[in-house]
Amino acid sequence: MDEQEAARSLQMMRATRGKLGERTTWSLARHGAVGVLAGSLVAGYALPGSWPVAVIAVCFAATGAVIGRDRRRDGFFVNGYRPGRTRPITLALLVIAVAALVSAVTLKAHYGLNWAPALIGTMLAVVATIMSIAWERVYRQELEGTDP
């Protein structure tokens, strides 16, 4: 492969990544689904008995539905844990979600605040939705080769 061939290949790759970046635009409802799923995992602990386990099962099934919907609509699903500039956003959301869950369970179990998981889960839903939007923007910038 000579220099011109290599340059053409790189240009084709950049053009393809740019087109992919244009296609990776998700609706507010799709971002909201991420938020609702994350928030529900925490809020479900406000429910009595074994209902939190049922909420977890529903969230897993809904996650599968979101993945399937993305694959049907876009032809692909982008894993949030992928390497690149989006990983710090994913890890920050994971830390926030785990802290929210620990806080919710602690407030309910040790302090009798049965409503705490619902409140914290609602707040997490908003935060996760915002972070999902930020994640998409960073991902598109990465694909298009632009600076954040």
Number of C-alpha atoms within 10 A of each C-alpha: 7 6 8 9 10 11 12 11 13 12 12 12 12 15 14 14 17 19 14 15 19 13 11 18 15 13 10 13 11 17 21 18 19 23 23 21 23 25 28 24 25 30 28 21 26 22 16 9 8 10 13 18 14 12 19 17 13 15 19 14 12 15 15 12 12 16 16 15 15 16 13 11 10 15 9 13 15 13 8 15 12 10 9 10 14 19 16 13 17 18 13 12 18 14 12 15 22 13 12 22 22 14 16 25 21 15 16 17 12 8 10 11 14 17 15 21 28 20 16 20 27 19 16 26 26 18 17 26 23 16 19 24 19 15 20 19 17 20 22 23 17 18 19 18 13 10 7 10
